[in-house]
Amino acid sequence: MIDKHGADALRFSFLAHLHSGKDFKFSEQRVEGYRNFMNKIWNATRYSLGALNDFKVPAEGLKALPNKANLSIFDQWIITKLSYVEKTVEETMEHDRFSDAAAAMYSFTWYEFCDWYLEFIKPIINGPKSPEREATQLVLAHVLNRIMRLLHPMIPFITEELYQKLPLRAKACIIDQYPNIRNDREFLTLGSETAALEIDIVKEVISAIRTIRGENRISPAIKVNVRLAPSDGQVQKILGNNKNAILTLGRVENLDIGEIGSLAKCAVAPVAVQNSGVKVVIPLEGLVDIEEEIKRIQKQLEKLNKDIAQLTGRLSNENFVKNAAEDVVEADRLLLDQSNSQLVSLQEALARLQS
């Protein structure tokens, strides 16, 4: 397995599924998945080092902090997310919950850092020299340093190798201090809960646009028109302030923020983050074959109705509920709730396409 997929991928595979007192079935496919994670870290670091090509390491080195006034909202967002993951990793490691620590680092590194932060800051990194660009480069260097240190006990080989290439580092990762919210307080205070909420809303809106594109098989090469209907004025302001990020990352041609408008021949996706909501609307006429979409949804509804009838029948059977394992019954109830929600969504989508 080590020769085929690497020692770090194998280590991480064990850690990610090491639940106290439980055995787990070994899966080579799972190890292969974590090898992809190692590749993701390697490629993200390589891109980041390119983005830091003209970065001048401050005289204070690792103690250097950016001016908060120069931080972009994306910098404040990633620092806040870093504080969450440092807290989670410390708490889970202290209680030997290694799988939870591994899951937290996987999610933060792959999704929040690689998939979102690096995409959000591209316009800043590729833009002209400015105090904001220098601040973003310093934040990027700091976050990258902490990712290597946090992951080091889990995947020591790749992290030590990449650590040695970082502009901000000590002599070796293995003897560096492990980050936590206390020893990292000065850097983490540069984050912002408000910024975190704002970017989480923007992120969910972009994800909803991408989901609609995927479900309706709209080519990534085609830019779409989008209407956003925010739940209140504050959310509308957040969306307006981050319009460029939505246009770029959602592959959007025209973006209207305000009224929901007519929903006929449209795809609609609701977005909710804490108490804030947005309805994402994309007109489908001219982008998809409406008649084919109607047929596709009707087939899905037919299958879903059969599944719901089967689940309802099983859960109505007193013998099944009494004799089956509790977790099996609970899983069926959860699946029934999800299926009913999906049924309502599909029925609404069908009504919009037929109107």
N, C-alpha and C positions, 0 to 999 in steps of 0.2 A: 504493500500500500504506500509506503514512504517513497520507494523508487518510482512508483506510478504517479502519485498525486502530491508528494511532498510531506515532510514531517509536520509542518504547521497546519496543513489542511486536516491531517489525521488527528492531531492534538485538539484542534478546534471542534472537530466533529464529536469527539468524546466529551469535551467540556460542555458543548451546547446541549447535550442530551443526558448529562449526568445529574439525575434527580435523586435525592437522598433516599436510600433504601430500595431503589427500584432498578431492575435490569432493563436494558433496552436491546432491541434487535439490531445488530450491526448492518449497515447499509453502505455499500460502495458508492451508490448513487448520491448519498448524502455527503460522503467525503469529496466526491467530484464537485458537488455544489459549493463546498467550502473552499475548494481549490479555485473556483471562480471568484470567491471573495478575496482570496490572496491576489489574484490578477487585478481585481478592482482596486485594491489598496495600492498595488504597484503602479498601475496606470494613472490613478488619481494623484499619486505623489509625483510621478514624472511630469504630469501636466502642471501641478502646483509649482514645481521647481522651475519650469519654463516661465510661469507667471511671475516668479521671483528672480528672474534672470538679472534684472537691473536693480534688485533690492540691495540697499546699503545697510549692512548690519549695524545697528546703533552701538555706540560705545558701551552702553549699559548691558548689552547682550540680552540675556533672558529676562532681565529685570526691566527692560525698556517697555513702556506702555504708550499706546497711541493717545493723542488728544481726543477726548470724548466728543468734542465739537466736530471733529473731522470724520467720525465714524458714520458709515451708511447704516440704514435701517437693517440691511442684511447682515452686517457685521454684529450689530447688537443682538440680532435674532440668533445667530450661530453661537455667540458667547453664552446666551441664556440657555440654549439647548445643551451646551457643553457643561454648564453648571448642573443641569438636571442629571446628565449621564454620570458625572463624577460622583454625585450624591448616591445615585442608584448603585453604581459599581461598588462603592465603599461599603454600603449597607449589605449588599448581597454577598460580597466576599467575606465580610465579618461573620456571616451566618452560614458559610460554606455552601451558599446557593450559587454554585459556579455557572449553572446553565442560565440563570437569570442575568448574571453579570455578562456572560457571553452574548446573550440575546440583546441586551441593552447596547453593548458596543457594536454589534453587527448592525442594528437598526440605525444608530447614530452615524456610524462611518459610511455605510452604504447609501442610506436614503438622505439623511439630513445634510451630511457633508458633501459626499460625491454627487448625488443626483440633484440636489437643490442649491446648496451654497455655492458650489463651483460654477453652476449655471447662472445664478443670480448676479455674481460679481464679474462675469465676463465683460460686460460693457465698461465697467470701471477699470478693470485690468488692461483692456485693449484701448482705453481712452488715453488722452494726453496726460502728462505728468501733472500732478496736483496734490495738495495736502490730503484730499480724500483718497486718492489712489495709494499714496504712501501709507496711510492708516490701514487701508484694506490689505495691503501687502504684509504689514506687520501683524495684523490679526490672523491672516492666512498662515504665516510662519509660526505663530504661537499655537494655533489650533492643531496644525500638523504635528508639531512637537508633542503636544499632549495626547494625540491619538496614538502615536508610537509608544509613549510611556504607559498609557492605559492598557494597550493591547499586549505589551511586552511579556507579561507572565503567561499569557495564553498562546501567543505565536512569537516566540523569541527570535527565530532565525531571520524572518523577513523584516521584522521591526528593527532589529539591530543593524541590518544591512542598510535599510532606508534611513534610519536615524543618522548614520554616519554621513549622509549626503545633505542633511538639513542645514540651512544657514544659521538657525538658532538651536544650539544644543550644548550639552556638557561633553565630557570626554567619551562616555559610553552610556548607552541606554540602561544596561544592566546595573550600573551603580548610581544612576540618576534617581531623584526623589519621585516617589509615586504620587501622582496628583490627587488631591481631594479638595473639598470646598474650603478647608481652613488654610492650607498652605498655598492655595491658589486664589485667595480672596481678592487681592488687588486687581488681578486681571478679570476675574468674574464679575466684579462690581461694575464693569463697563457694559454689561448686558442690560437689557430692559424688558420687563414683563409686557409692557405696552407694545414694544416692537415685536416681541415674540407672538403676541396675539394677532397683530396686523399681518405679519408675514404668513402665519398659519392660515389666515383667511384667504390670502392671495394664493397660497400653495394649493389649498383645497379647490379654489375656483379653477385654477389651471388644470388640476387633476380631473375635475368634472368635465372640462372642455375636451381633454384627451380621452376620457372614457366614452363620451358621446361620439367622438371621431372613430374610436375603435369599434364600438357597438354597431355603428352604421357604415363601417368599412370605408371611411372617407380617407383618401390618400393623404399622407403627410405632406406631399408637395402642394396640396390645395389649401389656400388660406380661406378661413370661414368667417362669416359675419356672426357676431355674438351680441346678445342683449343680456345685461345683468340687472336684476331687480333686487336691490339691497333691502334689508328689513328696516333700516332706519338711516338717518342722515349721517351718523358717525361711520357706519359701514360704507356708505356712498363715498364719503371723503377718503377713507382708506383705499378703496378701489381706484378712485381718481388719482391719488398720489402714486399708485403703483401700476398705472395704466401701461407704461412701456414694458414692464416685465410680463404682464398678461398678454400683450400684443405679440411679443417676441417668443415666449416659451409656449404659448397656446397656439401659435401659427394662426393669428387672427388678422383679418383684413380690416374690418370696421368693428369698433367696440362702442356700444351705447350703454351708458350707466344711468338707470332711472326707472322708467315705467316698464312693466312686464310686456305690455302690448298683446297683440293677437298670438294665440298659441297654435293656430291651425297650421298643419304641415310642419310642425316644429318638434325638436327633441328638447326635453326639459329635465334638468337635474337639480335637485335642491341641495344646498350646501349649508352645514351648520357647524359652527365652532363656538363652544361655550354658549353664550346667549345671543350670538350674532348669526344672522342667516342671509343667504343670497340664493336667488333662483337663477340658474344659468340656462339661457334659451338660445338654441341654434336653429334657424330656419333650414329645412332640409330640401326644399324644392330646388331642383337644378343640381343638387349634389348627389342624390340617390334616386333609385327607381322606387317611387312611392308604392306602386302596386306590389312590387316584390317584397318591400318592407312589410306591407300589410299581411301578405301571405306568410312571411317568416314569423311575425308576431302571433298570428293565428295558430301556427303549428306549435309554438312555444306554449301558448295558452292551453291548447289541447293536452299536451303532455303534463303541464303543471296541474291541471284539473284532475287528471288521473292520479298523479302523485298525492295530491291533497286528499282525494277520496280514499286512497289506500291508507294514508297516515291516520285520517280521521276514524276509519273503520277499526284500525288496530288499537288506537287509544280509547275507543269506545268499548272495546272488549275487556270486561272486568277481569277475566282470567289472565290476559296478557299483562295488564297493569299490576295485578297482584303477584304474578310469578316471575316476571322479567326483572333483570337487574335494575336497580334504581337509576344508574347512569344511562342505561339504554332507553328507559322510558323518558328521562329528562332530555336526552338527545333528540328523541322523536318529537317531543313537544316543542323544542327549540326550532327544529326543522320545519314543523308545521307553521309556526309563527312566521318564520322567514319566507316560507312558500306563500302564505296568505298576503304578506307585504308585497312580494314580487308580483303576485297575481293582480293586486290593485294597480301597481306601477305599469304593468303591461296593458291592462285594460284602459288606463288613462292614455298611454302612448298610442294605442290603437284608435281611440276616439279622436285624438288630435290629428292623426294621419287621414282619417276618414271624413274629417270636417271640411 
